[in-house]
């Protein structure tokens, strides 16, 4: 049986679509955590999903911006851990704004010329999950 020890403080990201955990690892920049440990469990059996991925992150609770998870998949469950106990289960929703996750495809956008500008997109259509570039209004759909 697989045994991954518990964590004192951090997160357990559950109900991740099988195969998506490495993408989430990159988006959350978990490799850059100075005081953090990450365990990735891939293709775990799940009664609800068939197979799923799980990510356990031991780190200070405020060191990760979890808004990006709502953009990637708002069905992911976030369990917040403090003192070895789950203190909160957080559901996700689409964030109203995302920064530096997707890049504008418009070659005339100022972000294509000025490399230092942040890539900022706002949620323009929640039903269809459409985001628009803050600078040029270019539409972006999909993940």
N, CA, C and O atoms as CSV, one atom per row, in Angstrom:
chain,resi,resn,atom,element,x,y,z
A,1,UNK,N,N,0.844,-1.189,0.000
A,1,UNK,CA,C,0.000,0.000,0.000
A,1,UNK,C,C,0.876,1.235,0.000
A,1,UNK,O,O,1.898,1.279,0.685
A,2,UNK,N,N,0.486,2.222,-0.755
A,2,UNK,CA,C,1.197,3.491,-0.833
A,2,UNK,C,C,0.988,4.274,0.456
A,2,UNK,O,O,-0.141,4.390,0.933
A,3,UNK,N,N,2.061,4.810,1.022
A,3,UNK,CA,C,1.951,5.590,2.244
A,3,UNK,C,C,2.668,6.919,2.065
A,3,UNK,O,O,3.885,6.956,1.881
A,4,UNK,N,N,1.929,7.987,2.117
A,4,UNK,CA,C,2.480,9.338,2.074
A,4,UNK,C,C,2.126,9.952,3.421
A,4,UNK,O,O,0.950,10.013,3.780
A,5,UNK,N,N,3.111,10.401,4.162
A,5,UNK,CA,C,2.855,10.905,5.509
A,5,UNK,C,C,1.977,12.152,5.475
A,5,UNK,O,O,1.843,12.817,4.448
A,6,UNK,N,N,1.389,12.445,6.623
A,6,UNK,CA,C,0.534,13.617,6.752
A,6,UNK,C,C,1.359,14.898,6.724
A,6,UNK,O,O,2.589,14.863,6.765
A,7,UNK,N,N,0.668,16.013,6.654
A,7,UNK,CA,C,1.351,17.302,6.641
A,7,UNK,C,C,0.838,18.161,7.789
A,7,UNK,O,O,-0.330,18.074,8.166
A,8,UNK,N,N,1.719,18.990,8.341
A,8,UNK,CA,C,1.340,19.872,9.457
A,8,UNK,C,C,0.562,21.083,8.969
A,8,UNK,O,O,-0.467,21.436,9.546
A,9,UNK,N,N,1.046,21.720,7.911
A,9,UNK,CA,C,0.382,22.907,7.391
A,9,UNK,C,C,0.534,22.919,5.882
A,9,UNK,O,O,1.628,22.698,5.363
A,10,UNK,N,N,-0.542,23.172,5.186
A,10,UNK,CA,C,-0.486,23.236,3.731
A,10,UNK,C,C,-1.816,22.893,3.097
A,10,UNK,O,O,-2.882,23.235,3.610
A,11,UNK,N,N,-1.729,22.206,1.965
A,11,UNK,CA,C,-2.909,21.910,1.157
A,11,UNK,C,C,-2.891,20.472,0.672
A,11,UNK,O,O,-1.832,19.879,0.468
A,12,UNK,N,N,-4.080,19.927,0.494
A,12,UNK,CA,C,-4.246,18.693,-0.260
A,12,UNK,C,C,-5.222,19.043,-1.377
A,12,UNK,O,O,-6.375,19.396,-1.129
A,13,UNK,N,N,-4.738,18.939,-2.607
A,13,UNK,CA,C,-5.561,19.212,-3.781
A,13,UNK,C,C,-6.077,17.874,-4.280
A,13,UNK,O,O,-5.297,17.025,-4.712
A,14,UNK,N,N,-7.369,17.686,-4.221
A,14,UNK,CA,C,-7.988,16.399,-4.533
A,14,UNK,C,C,-8.934,16.557,-5.726
A,14,UNK,O,O,-9.314,17.667,-6.100
A,15,UNK,N,N,-9.295,15.434,-6.301
A,15,UNK,CA,C,-10.203,15.373,-7.444
A,15,UNK,C,C,-9.647,16.082,-8.670
A,15,UNK,O,O,-10.380,16.737,-9.411
A,16,UNK,N,N,-8.348,15.943,-8.872
A,16,UNK,CA,C,-7.690,16.477,-10.062
A,16,UNK,C,C,-7.848,15.437,-11.164
A,16,UNK,O,O,-7.642,14.246,-10.929
A,17,UNK,N,N,-8.211,15.878,-12.358
A,17,UNK,CA,C,-8.312,14.943,-13.482
A,17,UNK,C,C,-6.993,14.208,-13.636
A,17,UNK,O,O,-5.923,14.808,-13.544
A,18,UNK,N,N,-7.075,12.906,-13.872
A,18,UNK,CA,C,-5.875,12.089,-14.023
A,18,UNK,C,C,-4.974,12.668,-15.103
A,18,UNK,O,O,-5.420,12.955,-16.214
A,19,UNK,N,N,-3.705,12.836,-14.765
A,19,UNK,CA,C,-2.726,13.348,-15.708
A,19,UNK,C,C,-2.533,14.854,-15.667
A,19,UNK,O,O,-1.642,15.364,-16.347
A,20,UNK,N,N,-3.327,15.587,-14.899
A,20,UNK,CA,C,-3.240,17.048,-14.849
A,20,UNK,C,C,-2.340,17.572,-13.728
A,20,UNK,O,O,-2.078,18.773,-13.672
A,21,UNK,N,N,-1.865,16.706,-12.842
A,21,UNK,CA,C,-1.132,17.191,-11.669
A,21,UNK,C,C,0.180,17.883,-12.015
A,21,UNK,O,O,0.546,18.851,-11.348
A,22,UNK,N,N,0.888,17.428,-13.020
A,22,UNK,CA,C,2.151,18.073,-13.374
A,22,UNK,C,C,1.924,19.472,-13.955
A,22,UNK,O,O,2.727,20.378,-13.730
A,23,UNK,N,N,0.845,19.642,-14.693
A,23,UNK,CA,C,0.495,20.958,-15.223
A,23,UNK,C,C,0.172,21.914,-14.065
A,23,UNK,O,O,0.589,23.072,-14.072
A,24,UNK,N,N,-0.562,21.421,-13.090
A,24,UNK,CA,C,-0.902,22.223,-11.917
A,24,UNK,C,C,0.359,22.550,-11.120
A,24,UNK,O,O,0.510,23.667,-10.625
A,25,UNK,N,N,1.256,21.587,-10.995
A,25,UNK,CA,C,2.544,21.802,-10.322
A,25,UNK,C,C,3.285,22.980,-10.959
A,25,UNK,O,O,3.842,23.825,-10.258
A,26,UNK,N,N,3.285,23.028,-12.285
A,26,UNK,CA,C,3.952,24.129,-12.996
A,26,UNK,C,C,3.211,25.451,-12.810
A,26,UNK,O,O,3.833,26.469,-12.506
A,27,UNK,N,N,1.894,25.448,-12.990
A,27,UNK,CA,C,1.108,26.678,-12.858
A,27,UNK,C,C,1.250,27.310,-11.467
A,27,UNK,O,O,1.359,28.529,-11.340
A,28,UNK,N,N,1.247,26.470,-10.430
A,28,UNK,CA,C,1.350,26.974,-9.059
A,28,UNK,C,C,2.792,27.268,-8.652
A,28,UNK,O,O,3.041,27.777,-7.559
A,29,UNK,N,N,3.739,26.947,-9.530
A,29,UNK,CA,C,5.165,27.166,-9.264
A,29,UNK,C,C,5.601,26.477,-7.972
A,29,UNK,O,O,6.327,27.054,-7.162
A,30,UNK,N,N,5.153,25.244,-7.795
A,30,UNK,CA,C,5.469,24.506,-6.579
A,30,UNK,C,C,6.953,24.154,-6.489
A,30,UNK,O,O,7.469,23.959,-5.388
A,31,UNK,N,N,7.635,24.070,-7.603
A,31,UNK,CA,C,9.065,23.803,-7.602
A,31,UNK,C,C,9.882,24.959,-7.064
A,31,UNK,O,O,11.051,24.782,-6.723
A,32,UNK,N,N,9.289,26.137,-6.980
A,32,UNK,CA,C,9.988,27.329,-6.496
A,32,UNK,C,C,9.763,27.590,-5.009
A,32,UNK,O,O,10.311,28.549,-4.467
A,33,UNK,N,N,8.973,26.760,-4.344
A,33,UNK,CA,C,8.730,26.949,-2.914
A,33,UNK,C,C,10.024,26.683,-2.142
A,33,UNK,O,O,10.634,25.623,-2.277
A,34,UNK,N,N,10.427,27.655,-1.337
A,34,UNK,CA,C,11.650,27.477,-0.560
A,34,UNK,C,C,11.411,26.589,0.647
A,34,UNK,O,O,12.234,25.725,0.949
A,35,UNK,N,N,10.319,26.784,1.330
A,35,UNK,CA,C,10.024,26.013,2.538
A,35,UNK,C,C,8.842,25.084,2.301
A,35,UNK,O,O,7.903,25.051,3.097
A,36,UNK,N,N,8.888,24.337,1.218
A,36,UNK,CA,C,7.756,23.489,0.911
A,36,UNK,C,C,8.161,22.112,0.424
A,36,UNK,O,O,9.231,21.927,-0.156
A,37,UNK,N,N,7.287,21.152,0.671
A,37,UNK,CA,C,7.454,19.792,0.191
A,37,UNK,C,C,6.188,19.428,-0.568
A,37,UNK,O,O,5.080,19.725,-0.123
A,38,UNK,N,N,6.359,18.783,-1.715
A,38,UNK,CA,C,5.213,18.430,-2.544
A,38,UNK,C,C,5.231,16.940,-2.837
A,38,UNK,O,O,6.272,16.380,-3.179
A,39,UNK,N,N,4.080,16.302,-2.703
A,39,UNK,CA,C,3.910,14.905,-3.096
A,39,UNK,C,C,2.817,14.861,-4.149
A,39,UNK,O,O,1.733,15.411,-3.954
A,40,UNK,N,N,3.105,14.207,-5.264
A,40,UNK,CA,C,2.132,14.067,-6.343
A,40,UNK,C,C,1.758,12.596,-6.450
A,40,UNK,O,O,2.622,11.729,-6.579
A,41,UNK,N,N,0.483,12.333,-6.396
A,41,UNK,CA,C,-0.031,10.975,-6.558
A,41,UNK,C,C,-0.816,10.969,-7.857
A,41,UNK,O,O,-1.798,11.697,-8.002
A,42,UNK,N,N,-0.383,10.154,-8.791
A,42,UNK,CA,C,-1.024,10.126,-10.107
A,42,UNK,C,C,-1.790,8.828,-10.301
A,42,UNK,O,O,-1.370,7.760,-9.855
A,43,UNK,N,N,-2.925,8.949,-10.979
A,43,UNK,CA,C,-3.760,7.810,-11.344
A,43,UNK,C,C,-4.221,6.992,-10.133
A,43,UNK,O,O,-4.263,5.763,-10.180
A,44,UNK,N,N,-4.559,7.687,-9.063
A,44,UNK,CA,C,-5.101,7.009,-7.884
A,44,UNK,C,C,-6.526,6.546,-8.185
A,44,UNK,O,O,-7.256,7.207,-8.924
A,45,UNK,N,N,-6.911,5.424,-7.617
A,45,UNK,CA,C,-8.276,4.935,-7.819
A,45,UNK,C,C,-9.267,5.871,-7.149
A,45,UNK,O,O,-9.024,6.379,-6.054
A,46,UNK,N,N,-10.386,6.089,-7.824
A,46,UNK,CA,C,-11.427,6.962,-7.294
A,46,UNK,C,C,-12.785,6.394,-7.664
A,46,UNK,O,O,-13.045,6.101,-8.831
A,47,UNK,N,N,-13.654,6.237,-6.668
A,47,UNK,CA,C,-15.017,5.768,-6.944
A,47,UNK,C,C,-15.783,6.792,-7.764
A,47,UNK,O,O,-16.601,6.432,-8.611
A,48,UNK,N,N,-15.519,8.059,-7.513
A,48,UNK,CA,C,-16.242,9.145,-8.166
A,48,UNK,C,C,-15.748,9.393,-9.590
A,48,UNK,O,O,-16.552,9.635,-10.490
A,49,UNK,N,N,-14.419,9.335,-9.802
A,49,UNK,CA,C,-13.836,9.738,-11.078
A,49,UNK,C,C,-13.193,8.603,-11.870
A,49,UNK,O,O,-12.766,8.809,-13.006
A,50,UNK,N,N,-13.120,7.426,-11.293
A,50,UNK,CA,C,-12.386,6.337,-11.937
A,50,UNK,C,C,-10.924,6.406,-11.550
A,50,UNK,O,O,-10.435,5.579,-10.781
A,51,UNK,N,N,-10.227,7.399,-12.089
A,51,UNK,CA,C,-8.844,7.686,-11.704
A,51,UNK,C,C,-8.709,9.180,-11.480
A,51,UNK,O,O,-9.395,9.981,-12.115
A,52,UNK,N,N,-7.823,9.544,-10.579
A,52,UNK,CA,C,-7.606,10.950,-10.273
A,52,UNK,C,C,-6.172,11.160,-9.825
A,52,UNK,O,O,-5.461,10.208,-9.505
A,53,UNK,N,N,-5.757,12.412,-9.807
A,53,UNK,CA,C,-4.471,12.803,-9.248
A,53,UNK,C,C,-4.724,13.558,-7.947
A,53,UNK,O,O,-5.787,14.147,-7.750
A,54,UNK,N,N,-3.733,13.529,-7.069
A,54,UNK,CA,C,-3.789,14.240,-5.792
A,54,UNK,C,C,-2.437,14.927,-5.602
A,54,UNK,O,O,-1.394,14.346,-5.901
A,55,UNK,N,N,-2.457,16.141,-5.113
A,55,UNK,CA,C,-1.216,16.845,-4.790
A,55,UNK,C,C,-1.286,17.255,-3.326
A,55,UNK,O,O,-2.247,17.890,-2.890
A,56,UNK,N,N,-0.241,16.879,-2.563
A,56,UNK,CA,C,-0.116,17.306,-1.174
A,56,UNK,C,C,1.037,18.291,-1.105
A,56,UNK,O,O,2.149,17.996,-1.544
A,57,UNK,N,N,0.766,19.454,-0.553
A,57,UNK,CA,C,1.781,20.498,-0.471
A,57,UNK,C,C,1.916,20.923,0.986
A,57,UNK,O,O,0.966,21.422,1.590
A,58,UNK,N,N,3.104,20.719,1.543
A,58,UNK,CA,C,3.373,21.210,2.895
A,58,UNK,C,C,4.113,22.530,2.763
A,58,UNK,O,O,5.253,22.579,2.303
A,59,UNK,N,N,3.443,23.600,3.175
A,59,UNK,CA,C,4.003,24.947,3.071
A,59,UNK,C,C,3.126,25.877,3.898
A,59,UNK,O,O,2.024,25.498,4.294
A,60,UNK,N,N,3.608,27.099,4.163
A,60,UNK,CA,C,2.725,28.072,4.815
A,60,UNK,C,C,1.472,28.282,3.956
A,60,UNK,O,O,1.559,28.383,2.732
A,61,UNK,N,N,0.331,28.345,4.598
A,61,UNK,CA,C,-0.949,28.369,3.895
A,61,UNK,C,C,-1.081,29.556,2.943
A,61,UNK,O,O,-1.760,29.439,1.923
A,62,UNK,N,N,-0.467,30.669,3.237
A,62,UNK,CA,C,-0.635,31.848,2.394
A,62,UNK,C,C,0.415,31.963,1.287
A,62,UNK,O,O,0.487,32.999,0.626
A,63,UNK,N,N,1.219,30.941,1.068
A,63,UNK,CA,C,2.314,31.044,0.097
A,63,UNK,C,C,1.932,30.654,-1.339
A,63,UNK,O,O,2.751,30.784,-2.248
A,64,UNK,N,N,0.718,30.185,-1.547
A,64,UNK,CA,C,0.286,29.771,-2.888
A,64,UNK,C,C,-0.999,30.501,-3.262
A,64,UNK,O,O,-1.924,30.598,-2.455
A,65,UNK,N,N,-1.051,31.013,-4.488
A,65,UNK,CA,C,-2.259,31.644,-5.014
A,65,UNK,C,C,-3.105,30.559,-5.674
A,65,UNK,O,O,-2.757,30.057,-6.743
A,66,UNK,N,N,-4.196,30.206,-5.047
A,66,UNK,CA,C,-5.018,29.101,-5.525
A,66,UNK,C,C,-6.068,29.513,-6.547
A,66,UNK,O,O,-6.785,28.656,-7.063
A,67,UNK,N,N,-6.177,30.803,-6.854
A,67,UNK,CA,C,-7.173,31.255,-7.825
A,67,UNK,C,C,-6.988,30.573,-9.187
A,67,UNK,O,O,-7.965,30.306,-9.888
A,68,UNK,N,N,-5.764,30.299,-9.547
A,68,UNK,CA,C,-5.490,29.680,-10.844
A,68,UNK,C,C,-6.136,28.302,-10.954
A,68,UNK,O,O,-6.453,27.857,-12.058
A,69,UNK,N,N,-6.336,27.621,-9.828
A,69,UNK,CA,C,-6.973,26.297,-9.876
A,69,UNK,C,C,-8.400,26.386,-10.402
A,69,UNK,O,O,-8.857,25.486,-11.107
A,70,UNK,N,N,-9.100,27.451,-10.071
A,70,UNK,CA,C,-10.457,27.634,-10.581
A,70,UNK,C,C,-10.470,27.759,-12.093
A,70,UNK,O,O,-11.416,27.321,-12.748
A,71,UNK,N,N,-9.425,28.355,-12.650
A,71,UNK,CA,C,-9.309,28.468,-14.105
A,71,UNK,C,C,-8.992,27.111,-14.729
A,71,UNK,O,O,-9.560,26.753,-15.761
A,72,UNK,N,N,-8.093,26.360,-14.108
A,72,UNK,CA,C,-7.686,25.064,-14.661
A,72,UNK,C,C,-8.837,24.066,-14.602
A,72,UNK,O,O,-9.170,23.435,-15.605
A,73,UNK,N,N,-9.438,23.926,-13.431
A,73,UNK,CA,C,-10.556,22.992,-13.258
A,73,UNK,C,C,-11.264,23.341,-11.956
A,73,UNK,O,O,-10.723,23.104,-10.876
A,74,UNK,N,N,-12.460,23.898,-12.045
A,74,UNK,CA,C,-13.158,24.307,-10.834
A,74,UNK,C,C,-13.811,23.144,-10.081
A,74,UNK,O,O,-14.549,23.369,-9.122
A,75,UNK,N,N,-13.546,21.899,-10.506
A,75,UNK,CA,C,-14.026,20.724,-9.772
A,75,UNK,C,C,-12.999,20.204,-8.771
A,75,UNK,O,O,-13.293,19.283,-8.009
A,76,UNK,N,N,-11.812,20.775,-8.764
A,76,UNK,CA,C,-10.778,20.374,-7.814
A,76,UNK,C,C,-11.221,20.776,-6.410
A,76,UNK,O,O,-11.782,21.854,-6.213
A,77,UNK,N,N,-10.969,19.911,-5.446
A,77,UNK,CA,C,-11.256,20.211,-4.046
A,77,UNK,C,C,-9.964,20.617,-3.361
A,77,UNK,O,O,-8.945,19.941,-3.501
A,78,UNK,N,N,-10.000,21.721,-2.617
A,78,UNK,CA,C,-8.837,22.204,-1.876
A,78,UNK,C,C,-9.099,21.980,-0.394
A,78,UNK,O,O,-10.025,22.556,0.176
A,79,UNK,N,N,-8.277,21.139,0.225
A,79,UNK,CA,C,-8.344,20.912,1.663
A,79,UNK,C,C,-7.210,21.698,2.309
A,79,UNK,O,O,-6.043,21.478,1.984
A,80,UNK,N,N,-7.536,22.603,3.211
A,80,UNK,CA,C,-6.526,23.409,3.887
A,80,UNK,C,C,-6.209,22.752,5.222
A,80,UNK,O,O,-7.100,22.465,6.022
A,81,UNK,N,N,-4.922,22.522,5.444
A,81,UNK,CA,C,-4.449,21.799,6.621
A,81,UNK,C,C,-3.703,22.753,7.548
A,81,UNK,O,O,-2.852,23.523,7.102
A,82,UNK,N,N,-4.023,22.700,8.828
A,82,UNK,CA,C,-3.270,23.411,9.869
A,82,UNK,C,C,-3.197,22.494,11.083
A,82,UNK,O,O,-4.195,21.892,11.480
A,83,UNK,N,N,-2.016,22.394,11.661
A,83,UNK,CA,C,-1.793,21.531,12.833
A,83,UNK,C,C,-2.308,20.116,12.599
A,83,UNK,O,O,-2.992,19.550,13.451
A,84,UNK,N,N,-1.981,19.555,11.455
A,84,UNK,CA,C,-2.315,18.170,11.087
A,84,UNK,C,C,-3.810,17.910,10.916
A,84,UNK,O,O,-4.217,16.751,10.839
A,85,UNK,N,N,-4.623,18.932,10.855
A,85,UNK,CA,C,-6.072,18.769,10.726
A,85,UNK,C,C,-6.587,19.540,9.518
A,85,UNK,O,O,-6.064,20.603,9.185
A,86,UNK,N,N,-7.615,19.003,8.861
A,86,UNK,CA,C,-8.297,19.744,7.797
A,86,UNK,C,C,-9.158,20.807,8.480
A,86,UNK,O,O,-10.091,20.484,9.215
A,87,UNK,N,N,-8.837,22.073,8.231
A,87,UNK,CA,C,-9.594,23.160,8.854
A,87,UNK,C,C,-10.611,23.775,7.902
A,87,UNK,O,O,-11.533,24.471,8.327
A,88,UNK,N,N,-10.433,23.512,6.613
A,88,UNK,CA,C,-11.367,24.072,5.633
A,88,UNK,C,C,-11.308,23.257,4.350
A,88,UNK,O,O,-10.235,22.848,3.906
A,89,UNK,N,N,-12.479,23.028,3.762
A,89,UNK,CA,C,-12.576,22.460,2.418
A,89,UNK,C,C,-13.111,23.566,1.541
A,89,UNK,O,O,-14.207,24.082,1.766
A,90,UNK,N,N,-12.330,23.927,0.541
A,90,UNK,CA,C,-12.693,25.070,-0.283
A,90,UNK,C,C,-13.080,24.598,-1.675
A,90,UNK,O,O,-12.330,23.882,-2.338
A,91,UNK,N,N,-14.255,25.011,-2.102
A,91,UNK,CA,C,-14.666,24.789,-3.482
A,91,UNK,C,C,-14.094,25.896,-4.351
A,91,UNK,O,O,-13.745,26.963,-3.847
A,92,UNK,N,N,-13.996,25.660,-5.617
A,92,UNK,CA,C,-13.401,26.629,-6.527
A,92,UNK,C,C,-14.428,27.158,-7.512
A,92,UNK,O,O,-15.447,26.520,-7.778
A,93,UNK,N,N,-14.144,28.324,-8.042
A,93,UNK,CA,C,-14.947,28.903,-9.114
A,93,UNK,C,C,-13.992,29.579,-10.084
A,93,UNK,O,O,-12.804,29.738,-9.801
A,94,UNK,N,N,-14.522,29.970,-11.216
A,94,UNK,CA,C,-13.688,30.665,-12.188
A,94,UNK,C,C,-13.233,32.001,-11.602
A,94,UNK,O,O,-14.064,32.763,-11.107
A,95,UNK,N,N,-11.941,32.300,-11.645
A,95,UNK,CA,C,-11.489,33.596,-11.133
A,95,UNK,C,C,-11.920,34.723,-12.067
A,95,UNK,O,O,-12.014,34.531,-13.280
A,96,UNK,N,N,-12.178,35.884,-11.506
A,96,UNK,CA,C,-12.580,37.032,-12.311
A,96,UNK,C,C,-11.407,37.610,-13.095
A,96,UNK,O,O,-11.595,38.244,-14.133
A,97,UNK,N,N,-10.202,37.386,-12.592
A,97,UNK,CA,C,-9.011,37.874,-13.280
A,97,UNK,C,C,-7.883,36.871,-13.092
A,97,UNK,O,O,-7.711,36.309,-12.011
A,98,UNK,N,N,-7.116,36.653,-14.156
A,98,UNK,CA,C,-5.932,35.796,-14.056
A,98,UNK,C,C,-4.739,36.552,-14.619
A,98,UNK,O,O,-4.859,37.299,-15.590
A,99,UNK,N,N,-3.583,36.342,-13.990
A,99,UNK,CA,C,-2.360,37.041,-14.375
A,99,UNK,C,C,-1.263,36.032,-14.708
A,99,UNK,O,O,-1.004,35.088,-13.963
A,100,UNK,N,N,-0.636,36.268,-15.846
A,100,UNK,CA,C,0.543,35.512,-16.262
A,100,UNK,C,C,0.327,34.001,-16.312
A,100,UNK,O,O,1.216,33.222,-15.968
A,101,UNK,N,N,-0.853,33.608,-16.742
A,101,UNK,CA,C,-1.150,32.186,-16.921
A,101,UNK,C,C,-1.289,31.869,-18.401
A,101,UNK,O,O,-0.714,30.898,-18.893
A,102,UNK,N,N,-2.050,32.685,-19.101
A,102,UNK,CA,C,-2.181,32.535,-20.541
A,102,UNK,C,C,-1.573,33.770,-21.199
A,102,UNK,O,O,-1.455,34.824,-20.574
A,103,UNK,N,N,-1.194,33.629,-22.447
A,103,UNK,CA,C,-0.576,34.726,-23.184
A,103,UNK,C,C,-1.520,35.193,-24.287
A,103,UNK,O,O,-2.221,34.392,-24.905
A,104,UNK,N,N,-1.525,36.487,-24.519
A,104,UNK,CA,C,-2.370,37.053,-25.564
A,104,UNK,C,C,-1.860,36.594,-26.930
A,104,UNK,O,O,-0.661,36.626,-27.207
A,105,UNK,N,N,-2.801,36.164,-27.775
A,105,UNK,CA,C,-2.455,35.673,-29.111
A,105,UNK,C,C,-2.396,36.789,-30.148
A,105,UNK,O,O,-1.941,36.569,-31.271
A,106,UNK,N,N,-2.850,37.974,-29.784
A,106,UNK,CA,C,-2.902,39.092,-30.720
A,106,UNK,C,C,-1.483,39.649,-30.930
A,106,UNK,O,O,-0.889,40.161,-29.981
A,107,UNK,N,N,-0.933,39.562,-32.139
A,107,UNK,CA,C,0.431,40.059,-32.367
A,107,UNK,C,C,0.538,41.582,-32.242
A,107,UNK,O,O,1.642,42.107,-32.095
A,108,UNK,N,N,-0.578,42.292,-32.298
A,108,UNK,CA,C,-0.564,43.752,-32.156
A,108,UNK,C,C,-0.790,44.207,-30.712
A,108,UNK,O,O,-0.752,45.404,-30.428
A,109,UNK,N,N,-1.024,43.270,-29.810
A,109,UNK,CA,C,-1.249,43.615,-28.404
A,109,UNK,C,C,0.037,44.192,-27.810
A,109,UNK,O,O,1.135,43.772,-28.172
A,110,UNK,N,N,-0.102,45.140,-26.912
A,110,UNK,CA,C,1.049,45.778,-26.270
A,110,UNK,C,C,1.902,44.747,-25.523
A,110,UNK,O,O,3.107,44.942,-25.367
A,111,UNK,N,N,1.289,43.654,-25.063
A,111,UNK,CA,C,2.057,42.633,-24.344
A,111,UNK,C,C,2.985,41.861,-25.270
A,111,UNK,O,O,3.930,41.221,-24.808
A,112,UNK,N,N,2.722,41.914,-26.577
A,112,UNK,CA,C,3.618,41.267,-27.542
A,112,UNK,C,C,4.871,42.099,-27.761
A,112,UNK,O,O,5.918,41.564,-28.125
A,113,UNK,N,N,4.770,43.408,-27.541
A,113,UNK,CA,C,5.891,44.325,-27.763
A,113,UNK,C,C,6.636,44.606,-26.458
A,113,UNK,O,O,7.864,44.536,-26.408
A,114,UNK,N,N,5.894,44.919,-25.422
A,114,UNK,CA,C,6.471,45.242,-24.110
A,114,UNK,C,C,6.523,43.962,-23.278
A,114,UNK,O,O,5.529,43.578,-22.662
A,115,UNK,N,N,7.662,43.316,-23.262
A,115,UNK,CA,C,7.798,42.011,-22.617
A,115,UNK,C,C,7.622,42.052,-21.097
A,115,UNK,O,O,7.320,41.023,-20.492
A,116,UNK,N,N,7.802,43.203,-20.475
A,116,UNK,CA,C,7.694,43.292,-19.028
A,116,UNK,C,C,6.277,43.416,-18.508
A,116,UNK,O,O,6.055,43.295,-17.303
A,117,UNK,N,N,5.320,43.651,-19.375
A,117,UNK,CA,C,3.936,43.811,-18.933
A,117,UNK,C,C,3.338,42.467,-18.511
A,117,UNK,O,O,3.588,41.443,-19.147
A,118,UNK,N,N,2.554,42.476,-17.443
A,118,UNK,CA,C,1.891,41.227,-17.050
A,118,UNK,C,C,0.782,40.876,-18.038
A,118,UNK,O,O,0.129,41.759,-18.595
A,119,UNK,N,N,0.582,39.607,-18.244
A,119,UNK,CA,C,-0.511,39.107,-19.083
A,119,UNK,C,C,-1.753,39.031,-18.195
A,119,UNK,O,O,-1.871,38.125,-17.370
A,120,UNK,N,N,-2.669,39.970,-18.360
A,120,UNK,CA,C,-3.856,40.045,-17.508
A,120,UNK,C,C,-5.098,39.782,-18.362
A,120,UNK,O,O,-5.324,40.434,-19.382
A,121,UNK,N,N,-5.885,38.822,-17.921
A,121,UNK,CA,C,-7.138,38.489,-18.593
A,121,UNK,C,C,-8.267,38.566,-17.577
A,121,UNK,O,O,-8.091,38.188,-16.419
A,122,UNK,N,N,-9.435,39.060,-18.009
A,122,UNK,CA,C,-10.598,39.113,-17.131
A,122,UNK,C,C,-11.688,38.206,-17.693
A,122,UNK,O,O,-11.762,37.974,-18.899
A,123,UNK,N,N,-12.523,37.702,-16.804
A,123,UNK,CA,C,-13.618,36.811,-17.184
A,123,UNK,C,C,-14.718,37.630,-17.839
A,123,UNK,O,O,-15.379,38.429,-17.176
A,124,UNK,N,N,-14.918,37.434,-19.135
A,124,UNK,CA,C,-15.909,38.193,-19.895
A,124,UNK,C,C,-17.238,37.454,-19.993
A,124,UNK,O,O,-18.293,38.085,-20.061
A,125,UNK,N,N,-17.199,36.132,-20.001
A,125,UNK,CA,C,-18.410,35.326,-20.163
A,125,UNK,C,C,-18.252,34.072,-19.320
A,125,UNK,O,O,-17.610,33.109,-19.740
A,126,UNK,N,N,-18.837,34.085,-18.134
A,126,UNK,CA,C,-18.674,32.967,-17.203
A,126,UNK,C,C,-19.295,31.674,-17.737
A,126,UNK,O,O,-18.719,30.598,-17.578
A,127,UNK,N,N,-20.453,31.777,-18.361
A,127,UNK,CA,C,-21.148,30.584,-18.861
A,127,UNK,C,C,-20.287,29.820,-19.864
A,127,UNK,O,O,-20.223,28.592,-19.804
A,128,UNK,N,N,-19.630,30.515,-20.774
A,128,UNK,CA,C,-18.812,29.881,-21.804
A,128,UNK,C,C,-17.321,29.877,-21.471
A,128,UNK,O,O,-16.498,29.470,-22.290
A,129,UNK,N,N,-16.980,30.333,-20.264
A,129,UNK,CA,C,-15.596,30.370,-19.788
A,129,UNK,C,C,-14.682,31.122,-20.762
A,129,UNK,O,O,-13.637,30.619,-21.175
A,130,UNK,N,N,-15.104,32.331,-21.113
A,130,UNK,CA,C,-14.346,33.161,-22.044
A,130,UNK,C,C,-13.647,34.271,-21.262
A,130,UNK,O,O,-14.264,34.982,-20.469
A,131,UNK,N,N,-12.350,34.398,-21.506
A,131,UNK,CA,C,-11.549,35.470,-20.923
A,131,UNK,C,C,-11.129,36.426,-22.027
A,131,UNK,O,O,-11.003,36.031,-23.186
A,132,UNK,N,N,-10.912,37.699,-21.659
A,132,UNK,CA,C,-10.448,38.709,-22.613
A,132,UNK,C,C,-9.205,39.387,-22.055
A,132,UNK,O,O,-9.067,39.595,-20.850
A,133,UNK,N,N,-8.309,39.721,-22.969
A,133,UNK,CA,C,-7.086,40.429,-22.612
A,133,UNK,C,C,-7.448,41.810,-22.075
A,133,UNK,O,O,-8.270,42.511,-22.666
A,134,UNK,N,N,-6.851,42.194,-20.981
A,134,UNK,CA,C,-7.123,43.494,-20.363
A,134,UNK,C,C,-6.686,44.648,-21.263
A,134,UNK,O,O,-7.243,45.742,-21.176
A,135,UNK,N,N,-5.699,44.417,-22.123
A,135,UNK,CA,C,-5.141,45.492,-22.938
A,135,UNK,C,C,-5.820,45.634,-24.305
A,135,UNK,O,O,-6.107,46.750,-24.738
A,136,UNK,N,N,-6.076,44.519,-24.983
A,136,UNK,CA,C,-6.574,44.621,-26.359
A,136,UNK,C,C,-7.938,43.964,-26.579
A,136,UNK,O,O,-8.489,44.030,-27.678
A,137,UNK,N,N,-8.481,43.332,-25.537
A,137,UNK,CA,C,-9.795,42.685,-25.607
A,137,UNK,C,C,-9.810,41.402,-26.448
A,137,UNK,O,O,-10.885,40.893,-26.765
A,138,UNK,N,N,-8.642,40.874,-26.812
A,138,UNK,CA,C,-8.596,39.604,-27.550
A,138,UNK,C,C,-9.257,38.531,-26.697
A,138,UNK,O,O,-9.022,38.444,-25.492
A,139,UNK,N,N,-10.092,37.712,-27.343
A,139,UNK,CA,C,-10.830,36.666,-26.649
A,139,UNK,C,C,-9.965,35.411,-26.507
A,139,UNK,O,O,-9.207,35.055,-27.409
A,140,UNK,N,N,-10.098,34.747,-25.347
A,140,UNK,CA,C,-9.390,33.493,-25.112
A,140,UNK,C,C,-10.364,32.530,-24.466
A,140,UNK,O,O,-10.966,32.832,-23.436
A,141,UNK,N,N,-10.511,31.370,-25.078
A,141,UNK,CA,C,-11.414,30.344,-24.536
A,141,UNK,C,C,-10.616,29.054,-24.408
A,141,UNK,O,O,-9.791,28.730,-25.263
A,142,UNK,N,N,-10.865,28.346,-23.360
A,142,UNK,CA,C,-10.215,27.049,-23.208
A,142,UNK,C,C,-9.034,27.118,-22.260
A,142,UNK,O,O,-8.617,28.183,-21.803
A,143,UNK,N,N,-8.519,25.935,-21.988
A,143,UNK,CA,C,-7.422,25.823,-21.034
A,143,UNK,C,C,-6.225,25.200,-21.688
A,143,UNK,O,O,-5.193,25.020,-21.043
